[in-house]
Amino acid sequence: MRIAYFDCFSGISGDMSLGALVDAGAPLDKLREGLNAMDLVTYDIRRRKVKRGGISATKIEVVVKKDEPTRSFDDISTIIEDSDLPPNIKKSGLRIFRRLFQAERRVHGGRLKDLHLHELSATDCIVDIIGTLLCLKILGIKEVVSSPLNLGGGTVSSEHGLLPVPAPATVQLLKGKPVFSTGIQKELTTPTGAAIITETATSFGHFPEMTIDSTGTGAGGHILKEQPNILRVFIGNKTIKPHKGHHKRGSSELVTVIETNIDDMNPQVYEYLMERLFKEGALDVFLNTVIMKKSRPGILLQVIAYPATRERLVNIMFEETPTLGIRFHETERIYLEREIKEMDTEFGPVRFKVVDTDGYRKAVPEYEDCRRIAEKTGLSLIDVMKMLKS
């Protein structure tokens, strides 16, 4: 599984993140092509090599060629939702901007829709955030891990005047995440950088076990005397130790199992909950009946997902159920590669899920197509499935 490790020893900002991923191999022309899916004012992306503390790094600059309006959260949401960006990029981008605006609202007050934030509405901020998401997609990254974040110190100038570092919005964004400061009197982790990494990273900590394929170095704006002001990104494959007894067929990958026990929820809610979980990237969702303490009957809700989607699936479970605690653990699964193929049958074109690997072949008709045929012909669903499998 492709993984990216963000080494934030000197903090993180939007342009540092974008610069590091471009430096790691995300082609600038593909990035520009992806960003063109949004209707923004005329701008240009410039890449140049600079040195920070004697280390070569990529500096990305967004040059806006026309005056741009001050934008609210609704304005930015419209730009993203009306674009031709991939659906998963739209969702992640909207979540990041919501994080930013909500953090500012908690600090300065007011209603979310009434906030007009110059720092968070500029074209360069949109390009940094959506560009980072596009680069992760271009590089095939399935999981992001981050080191603890260096916050810096001192003060930073804003439209509200001088603010202490870390800025109040940054503090809101990084609640529950590991941070530190080496005492450097500069803002090293910006609100935009904090929002990006808290949305994309599934965990924070030490360097993960991985095989490194490439590295990228993004340059920060400050030139520091104490250390290089850079963000390093390491790209590679996560190391998965094989277990005895694996079948020779199939591929292995790391997944997260998320689960919780529930004994006080209206059963009608489960259908809606499962739909939300699948929509947000769950690979499988299932319910088991269990007997809990004091002999109370309950439901064990289990979700299988990729690690990158864990945080948002956990949030949905907290939002949609009365649970007070959720467990999760990483495990490995073996799966057979499959593809959907449309085949001609006596009932017309039907989609089949086809597995064809190492001499093993299996074709299973899609349920929705079988159901459609049963409703149209009056045959039983079981008979339709048997006829299509034969």
N, C-alpha and C positions, 0 to 999 in steps of 0.2 A: 504494500500500500504506500502510495506517494505521501511523503510527510515533509513539512517545513518547520524548522526550528528558528525562532526569532530570538537572537541574543541581544537583549535590551540593556546592556551594561552601561550605555550612555543614553538611555531613554528611547522614546519613539515618537515620531510625528508623522503626519500624513505623507509629506514629501519624502521623508526618510524611508518609509515603508515602500512607496512606489519605486524609489530609486534602487533599493536593495533588490526588489523582485525583477526589475528590468535588468539590473546588473547580473542577476542569477540566470538570465536566459530568456525572459519573456520578451519577444520581439516588439520593438517600438511600433512597427507598422501595424501589427495585429492589435496592439493596445489602442492606437488611434482609430482603427477600423471599428473596434468595439465601442469606443466612446462616441463615435459619430451616430450611434443609435439614439442619443439624447439631443434634444433641441436646446442648445446653449448659445450664448452670445459668442461672437467670433473670438477664438483663442488659438494659441499655438503651444505645443509641448516641446520644450527644448531639453536636450540631454547633453551634459558635458562632464568630463572627468576633472575631478579636483583632488586635492590632498588634504587630509585631516590628520594631524599628528604624524605625518610621514607615510600615511596609508592612502593608497589610491581608492577613490570612491566615486560613485555615480551621483550627480546632482540633477534632479529633475525640477524644472521650472515651468510653471504655467503662466504664459503671458497673455493677458486679456487685452484685446485690441479695440474694444468698444466699452463705453460706460455700461455698467450692469445695474439692474434694480436691486434694492434691498429685498430679500426674500424671506417669507415666513415658512413654517414647516409645511403648510398646505401647498405653497408654491413649489417647494422642492419635491413634495410627494407627487404633485401633478407632473413635473418634469420626468420623474422616474417611471411613474405608472403609465404615462403616455408614450414612453420610449419603446424601442424594439429590442431592449436588453433581454437576455434570457430570464425566464421567470425566477430562477433561484438567485440571480444577481439582483433583480428588483427587490425580492423579499429581504435579502441581507442588507442591501443599501438602505431600504426604508427603516429597518430595525436600527441600523447605526445612527441615522439622523434622528430617529425618535429618542434613542439613548441620549444624544447630544442635547436636544431641545428639552427633554425632561430633566436632565441634570441642571441646565441653566434655570429652568422654572423652579426647581427646588431651592436654588441659591438665591435667585432674585425675585421670586414670586410671580404672580400673574397667571393667566391662562395660556395653555400651550398654543392655541391658535392665534393668540394676540402677540406672541413674541416675534420680533423682527431682529434677527441677530446678524450683524455685519460679518463678524468673524466666521460664522457658521453657514452663511448663505452665499459666499463668494464662489465664483466658478472654479477657482483653484481647489477649494475644499471639496466640491462635488467630484472633480476630476481625481483628486487624491483618493477619495473613498471608493468610488465606483471603479477607478483604475486599479486599485489594489485588489478588489474582488475579481476583476477581469484577469489580472495577472495570475492569481491563484488558480483560476479555471484554466487558463492557457497552459500553465505548468503542470496541470493534472493533479493538483494537491487535494488530497482527501482529508488530511488532518493537519492542524496547526498546533504547535506547542510553543510556549513562550517562557523565557527566563523571568525571574522577578524584575520589576521595572525600577530603574533609577529615576527618581523624581526631580533631582536638582534642588535648588534653594533660592533664596533672595526674593525678588519681586518681579512682576511682569506687568507691562503696560497694557491696558484694555480700554474699551469704550466707557467702562465704569471707573476709570482711573487706575491707580496702582493697586495690584492685587498680590497677596502673598503666594509664593510657590511652595507646594503645588497649588494651582488655581482651584478655587472652590468647586468648580464644575468637574475638574479632574479627580478630586477627592470623591465626589459622588459616584463617578464612573468606576472607580477602582475599589469600591467597598468590597471586602472579602477576597481581594487579590494580594499576592505577596509583593511588597514594594520596599525600597530602601533609598537612602541618600548618602552620597559620599561628601556632601557639603559644598559641592560646586554651586556657585551663586548665579545660576542660569536656569531657566525653565527647560528641562530636558524631556519630560513627557508632557505633551500638549493634550488638550481635551480631544482633539481629532484622533491623535495617536492612541489615546486611551480607549476611545470608543471603537476604533478598528480592532484592536487586539482583544478587547473583552468580548467582541462579537465573534471573531474568527477562531480564537484559541479555545481548545477543549480542555487544556490543563496548563498549569504554570509550575515550573520547577527546573530540575537538572536536565542536562542534555539527554535526550531519549536514545534508546538503543536503535541505531539506524546505520545504513550504508550510504555515505555521502556521495552524491553524483556531481553536484555543483554548489557553488557559494556565490552570494551577492553582497555587495557593500553599498549602503545608501548613506549619503552625506547629510549631516544636519547643517542648519544655517549658521550656528555659532562656531567660532574657532576657539577652542579651549586650550589653555596652557597645561591643564592637569592631565588630559588624556585625549585620544582621538574621539571626535564627536561623530560617531558612525553607528549605524545599525547593521548588524550582520545577519544574513539569512542563510541557512544551510538546507539544501534540497536533497532528498534521497528517498530510499525505500526503508520503511520500518522493518526492523529485524523481528521475525517471528520464528521462535524455536519449534521445530517439528516435534510432534508427539508420536509415540510408538502406536502402530496399528492404523495409521492413516491409509486410506485406500489409495491405490496408485493413480486412480482417475481424479480429476477435479483440481481446483485451485483453492488455496487457503487465504483467508483474510481475517483481520482483527475486527471484531464487533463489540458493542457494548450492550449488556443486558440491564435494563432499567425496570425496577419492580417496586410495588407497594401493596400493602394489604388495606382493604376497604370494607367496612361493615355498616356504614351509615349513609349510603347514597341511593337515591332513586334509580332503579335499574334502567329507566328510560334514558338516562344521561349517557350510558355506556356507548350507544350507537354514535351519538354526536362526538363523544370523546375520541372514539376510534377513528372516525373520519378526520378529525383535526390532526391526530397523530400521524396518520398515513399521509395527509397533505403536506405535513412539515418534514417528511423524510423517513418515517419509521419503515423498516423493512418488514416487520411483522408485529402484530398486536394480538394478544390472546388473553382469555380470562379463565381462571381455574377456581372452582369452589373449594374452600378450605374451612376448617373449624379453628377458630381463634380462641384466645383466652376466655375463660368463663363459659366455654362451650358455645360461643356465639358463632353462627354461620357467617362467612364473609367471602370476599372475592380477592384472589391474588391477581392483580393486573401486571402483566409482563410485556415489555416492549423490547424488540431487538432493533438496533440501529447502528449506523456508523458513528464512531466517536465524535466526529465533527458536528453531529446534530444533537448530541446529548443535552447540552445546556438548554436549547429551546424546547426540546421534548419534555424535560423535567419541569420547565416553567409552565407548559401547558397542563401537565398533570397537577401541579399546585393550583393553577387557575380553575380547572374544571372539576376537581374532586375535593372532598373535605380532608384528604390525607394531610398529616402533619410531618411525615417523614418518607423519604424515598431512598432506596438502595440501588447501587449500580456496581457492576464489575465488568472488566474486559475479559473476553474469551476469544477463542479462535473457532472459525467454522470452515468446513470444507464444502464447496459447492461445485456443481457442474455448470459449465458455460452453456447458456441457452440463448435462443433467439426466436422471435416471433415471425412465422412465415405464413403467408396466405396460400391455401391450396384449394384446387377445384375438387368438389365432392358432388355426390348425388343431390345435395341440397344447395348447390352453388358454392361460391367462394366462402371458405371458413378459415379463421386464423388458428394456427396450431403453435404451441410452445414446443420447440424442437431442441433436443439434446443429441449431439452427434460428436462423440469424442472417444478416442482410443478404441475404436471398433464397437462402442456402445451407442445404440441409437434408440431414442424414444420420442414419440410425438403425442402430445396431449391436446385435445381441442380446448379452446378458450371457453370458459363457462358462459360468458355473456352471449357468445355466438350460439352455443347449444340451447340456451334459454330462448333466444329469439326464434330458432328453428322450431322448438317445441310449441311455442305459442302460435306460430304461423301454421304448423301442420296438424296440431292436435295430438301429436305423439307425446308419450311421456318423456320427461327429461332424461330419465335413466336409459330408455330405449335409444334416444338420440345419441347419447354419449357412447353407448355400446356400439352402435352402427358406425359412428365416426372413428372409433378406436380400432375397429376390425379391418 
